[in-house]
């Protein structure tokens, strides 16, 4: 029984780490998207001011 319990703990830990990495990845992707959006907005503003 102890072996199964330890294996379950190990698997749970792996799953938790995977979820944390997924959340971190989503946060990084959101930051990249926000940066790209800001850069695109700046281009639009510059073009608008030039006309």
GUSEKOL-917818 format. One record per residue: residue in one letter; z, x, y of N, C-alpha, C, CB in turn. Coordinates in steps of 0.02 Angstrom, whole numbers, plus 50000, padded with zeros to 5 digits. Atoms other than C-alpha are relative to their C-alpha. Glycine has a CB too. Layout:
REM residues N
+-----+-------+-------+-------+-------+-------+-------+-------+-------+-------+-------+-------+-------+
| res |  n_c3 |  n_c1 |  n_c2 | ca_c3 | ca_c1 | ca_c2 |  c_c3 |  c_c1 |  c_c2 | cb_c3 | cb_c1 | cb_c2 |
+-----+-------+-------+-------+-------+-------+-------+-------+-------+-------+-------+-------+-------+
|   A |     Z |     X |     Y |     Z |     X |     Y |     Z |     X |     Y |     Z |     X |     Y |
...
+-----+-------+-------+-------+-------+-------+-------+-------+-------+-------+-------+-------+-------+
This chain:
REM residues 51
+-----+-------+-------+-------+-------+-------+-------+-------+-------+-------+-------+-------+-------+
| res |  n_c3 |  n_c1 |  n_c2 | ca_c3 | ca_c1 | ca_c2 |  c_c3 |  c_c1 |  c_c2 | cb_c3 | cb_c1 | cb_c2 |
+-----+-------+-------+-------+-------+-------+-------+-------+-------+-------+-------+-------+-------+
|   X | 50000 | 50041 | 49940 | 50000 | 50000 | 50000 | 50000 | 50043 | 50063 | 50060 | 49954 | 50000 |
|   X | 49997 | 49957 | 49942 | 50040 | 50142 | 50120 | 49931 | 50026 | 50019 | 50048 | 50058 | 49989 |
|   X | 50067 | 49973 | 49987 | 49865 | 50211 | 50103 | 49957 | 49948 | 50036 | 49966 | 50022 | 49934 |
|   X | 50039 | 50053 | 49968 | 49786 | 50045 | 50149 | 50024 | 49989 | 50072 | 50005 | 49934 | 49959 |
|   X | 49972 | 50010 | 49933 | 49903 | 50026 | 50297 | 49978 | 50056 | 50047 | 50076 | 49997 | 49997 |
|   X | 50021 | 49943 | 49959 | 49862 | 50200 | 50360 | 49925 | 49996 | 50016 | 50015 | 50066 | 49964 |
|   X | 50072 | 50007 | 49990 | 49676 | 50168 | 50337 | 49986 | 49946 | 50052 | 49965 | 49982 | 49933 |
|   X | 50008 | 50053 | 49951 | 49691 | 50005 | 50435 | 50018 | 50025 | 50070 | 50043 | 49940 | 49981 |
|   X | 49980 | 49972 | 49935 | 49783 | 50096 | 50575 | 49945 | 50046 | 50027 | 50066 | 50039 | 49993 |
|   X | 50053 | 49954 | 49980 | 49648 | 50229 | 50578 | 49939 | 49961 | 50025 | 49980 | 50045 | 49940 |
|   X | 50057 | 50041 | 49981 | 49510 | 50098 | 50585 | 50012 | 49963 | 50066 | 49982 | 49950 | 49945 |
|   X | 49983 | 50035 | 49937 | 49600 | 50002 | 50722 | 49997 | 50048 | 50059 | 50071 | 49969 | 49995 |
|   X | 50002 | 49950 | 49948 | 49620 | 50160 | 50823 | 49928 | 50017 | 50019 | 50037 | 50063 | 49978 |
|   X | 50070 | 49985 | 49987 | 49435 | 50199 | 50804 | 49967 | 49943 | 50039 | 49963 | 50012 | 49933 |
|   X | 50028 | 50057 | 49965 | 49390 | 50023 | 50859 | 50023 | 49997 | 50072 | 50019 | 49935 | 49963 |
|   X | 49974 | 50000 | 49931 | 49503 | 50034 | 51012 | 49967 | 50054 | 50042 | 50076 | 50011 | 49999 |
|   X | 50033 | 49946 | 49964 | 49428 | 50201 | 51061 | 49927 | 49982 | 50016 | 50002 | 50064 | 49960 |
|   X | 50069 | 50022 | 49989 | 49254 | 50128 | 51042 | 49996 | 49950 | 50057 | 49971 | 49969 | 49936 |
|   X | 49999 | 50050 | 49946 | 49299 | 49982 | 51155 | 50012 | 50033 | 50067 | 50054 | 49947 | 49986 |
|   X | 49986 | 49964 | 49938 | 49370 | 50100 | 51285 | 49938 | 50036 | 50025 | 50058 | 50051 | 49990 |
|   X | 50061 | 49965 | 49981 | 49211 | 50204 | 51282 | 49948 | 49951 | 50026 | 49972 | 50040 | 49941 |
|   X | 50048 | 50051 | 49978 | 49106 | 50046 | 51298 | 50017 | 49977 | 50071 | 50000 | 49940 | 49952 |
|   X | 49979 | 50021 | 49934 | 49207 | 49990 | 51449 | 49986 | 50054 | 50052 | 50075 | 49983 | 50001 |
|   X | 50013 | 49944 | 49955 | 49192 | 50163 | 51528 | 49925 | 50005 | 50013 | 50027 | 50066 | 49972 |
|   X | 50073 | 49997 | 49993 | 49005 | 50163 | 51496 | 49975 | 49945 | 50046 | 49966 | 49996 | 49932 |
|   X | 50020 | 50056 | 49957 | 48986 | 49992 | 51576 | 50018 | 50014 | 50073 | 50033 | 49935 | 49976 |
|   X | 49979 | 49984 | 49932 | 49083 | 50052 | 51728 | 49954 | 50051 | 50031 | 50073 | 50025 | 50000 |
|   X | 50045 | 49948 | 49975 | 48974 | 50207 | 51747 | 49931 | 49970 | 50015 | 49994 | 50057 | 49949 |
|   X | 50065 | 50031 | 49988 | 48815 | 50104 | 51729 | 50003 | 49955 | 50063 | 49979 | 49958 | 49939 |
|   X | 49993 | 50042 | 49941 | 48879 | 49982 | 51861 | 50001 | 50043 | 50064 | 50065 | 49958 | 49996 |
|   X | 49998 | 49955 | 49942 | 48914 | 50127 | 51980 | 49930 | 50027 | 50015 | 50049 | 50057 | 49987 |
|   X | 50069 | 49975 | 49990 | 48739 | 50197 | 51952 | 49957 | 49945 | 50030 | 49970 | 50024 | 49932 |
|   X | 50039 | 50056 | 49973 | 48663 | 50026 | 51983 | 50016 | 49987 | 50073 | 50012 | 49936 | 49958 |
|   X | 49980 | 50010 | 49930 | 48763 | 50006 | 52143 | 49972 | 50055 | 50045 | 50077 | 49999 | 50005 |
|   X | 50028 | 49944 | 49961 | 48708 | 50178 | 52204 | 49926 | 49991 | 50011 | 50014 | 50066 | 49965 |
|   X | 50072 | 50011 | 49994 | 48526 | 50139 | 52168 | 49985 | 49941 | 50048 | 49969 | 49986 | 49931 |
|   X | 50009 | 50057 | 49956 | 48541 | 49971 | 52255 | 50011 | 50019 | 50073 | 50048 | 49943 | 49981 |
|   X | 49987 | 49977 | 49932 | 48617 | 50052 | 52409 | 49943 | 50042 | 50026 | 50066 | 50040 | 50004 |
|   X | 50055 | 49957 | 49979 | 48479 | 50182 | 52414 | 49938 | 49958 | 50016 | 49984 | 50052 | 49944 |
|   X | 50058 | 50044 | 49988 | 48346 | 50047 | 52400 | 50009 | 49960 | 50064 | 49989 | 49953 | 49940 |
|   X | 49986 | 50037 | 49938 | 48430 | 49947 | 52538 | 49990 | 50044 | 50061 | 50071 | 49973 | 49999 |
|   X | 50010 | 49954 | 49944 | 48430 | 50100 | 52650 | 49926 | 50010 | 50015 | 50033 | 50068 | 49985 |
|   X | 50072 | 49994 | 49990 | 48243 | 50121 | 52623 | 49972 | 49939 | 50036 | 49964 | 50009 | 49932 |
|   X | 50023 | 50062 | 49969 | 48214 | 49939 | 52670 | 50021 | 49998 | 50073 | 50027 | 49939 | 49962 |
|   X | 49975 | 50000 | 49931 | 48321 | 49957 | 52826 | 49959 | 50048 | 50043 | 50075 | 50019 | 50002 |
|   X | 50040 | 49952 | 49963 | 48226 | 50113 | 52880 | 49931 | 49973 | 50015 | 49994 | 50066 | 49962 |
|   X | 50067 | 50028 | 49990 | 48058 | 50028 | 52855 | 50001 | 49943 | 50051 | 49972 | 49975 | 49934 |
|   X | 49994 | 50056 | 49953 | 48117 | 49874 | 52949 | 50009 | 50026 | 50071 | 50058 | 49955 | 49981 |
|   X | 49987 | 49973 | 49933 | 48177 | 49978 | 53096 | 49938 | 50036 | 50029 | 50059 | 50049 | 49999 |
|   X | 50060 | 49965 | 49977 | 48013 | 50074 | 53104 | 49947 | 49953 | 50026 | 49972 | 50042 | 49945 |
|   X | 50050 | 50049 | 49977 | 47914 | 49914 | 53136 | 50020 | 49968 | 50062 | 49987 | 49949 | 49949 |
+-----+-------+-------+-------+-------+-------+-------+-------+-------+-------+-------+-------+-------+
